[in-house]
Amino acid sequence: MKKTIALAAALLALGAAPAAAQDGLRRELALQLLEAMHVPEQVQSSLATAIATQVRLNPDVPGLQEALGEFLGRYVTWAALRDDYAELYATAFNEEE
């Protein structure tokens, strides 16, 4: 019984290694695609547009541009978003796509 469990665990471990390598490859390819599509720059541009829109729609809120700029600059950055983007693309597409 113990040998059967040990054998099953070993087979699962061997099967997990190629899957983990494939996941790593997909993630790396997804990051390369995101960079080639200039997504980091698009994120920054979108944030600038969002801030400008909020300031235009709320002209009576003092310091809104500075507060939004500071908050988004701290929490909504490419560094903070890149892993989520990579996961989405790696899950949605295979290596050939």
C-alpha positions in Angstrom: 0.0 0.0 0.0 2.8 2.4 0.9 4.6 1.6 -2.3 1.5 2.3 -4.3 1.1 5.7 -2.7 4.8 6.5 -3.1 4.6 5.4 -6.8 1.5 7.5 -7.4 3.1 10.6 -5.7 6.3 10.1 -7.8 4.3 9.9 -11.0 2.3 13.0 -10.1 5.5 14.9 -9.3 7.0 13.9 -12.7 3.9 15.0 -14.5 3.8 18.3 -12.7 7.3 19.3 -13.8 6.6 19.5 -17.5 3.3 21.3 -16.8 5.1 23.9 -14.6 7.7 24.4 -17.3 4.9 24.9 -19.9 3.2 27.4 -17.6 6.5 29.2 -17.2 6.9 29.3 -21.0 3.4 30.5 -21.5 3.9 33.3 -18.9 7.2 34.4 -20.5 5.6 34.4 -24.0 2.6 36.3 -22.7 5.0 38.9 -21.1 6.9 39.2 -24.4 3.6 39.7 -26.3 2.4 42.4 -23.8 5.7 44.3 -24.2 5.5 44.0 -28.0 1.9 45.4 -27.8 3.2 48.3 -25.7 0.8 47.5 -22.9 2.9 49.2 -20.2 2.8 52.4 -22.1 -0.9 52.0 -22.7 -1.5 51.5 -19.0 0.3 54.8 -18.2 -1.6 56.6 -21.0 -4.9 55.2 -19.8 -4.2 56.4 -16.2 -3.3 59.9 -17.5 -6.6 60.0 -19.5 -8.6 58.8 -16.5 -7.1 61.4 -14.2 -7.7 64.2 -16.8 -11.3 63.0 -17.2 -12.0 63.0 -13.5 -10.5 66.5 -13.1 -12.6 67.8 -16.0 -15.8 66.2 -14.6 -15.1 67.3 -11.0 -13.5 70.8 -11.2 -14.8 71.7 -7.8 -12.7 69.0 -6.0 -9.5 70.6 -4.8 -6.3 68.6 -5.2 -8.1 65.8 -7.2 -5.4 65.6 -9.9 -2.6 65.3 -7.3 -4.5 62.8 -5.1 -5.4 60.6 -8.1 -2.0 60.8 -9.6 -0.3 59.8 -6.3 -2.8 57.0 -5.6 -2.7 55.5 -9.1 1.0 56.0 -9.4 1.5 54.0 -6.3 -1.1 51.2 -6.8 -2.0 51.0 -10.5 1.4 50.6 -12.1 2.7 48.2 -14.7 4.8 46.5 -12.1 1.6 45.9 -10.0 -0.4 44.7 -13.0 2.0 42.7 -15.2 1.6 39.4 -13.4 -2.2 39.6 -13.7 -2.0 40.5 -17.4 0.5 37.7 -18.0 -1.7 35.2 -16.3 -4.8 36.3 -18.3 -2.9 36.0 -21.6 -1.1 32.7 -20.6 -4.5 31.2 -19.7 -6.3 32.4 -22.8 -3.7 31.6 -25.4 -1.4 28.6 -26.2 2.2 28.9 -27.4 1.3 28.9 -31.1 -1.3 31.5 -30.7 
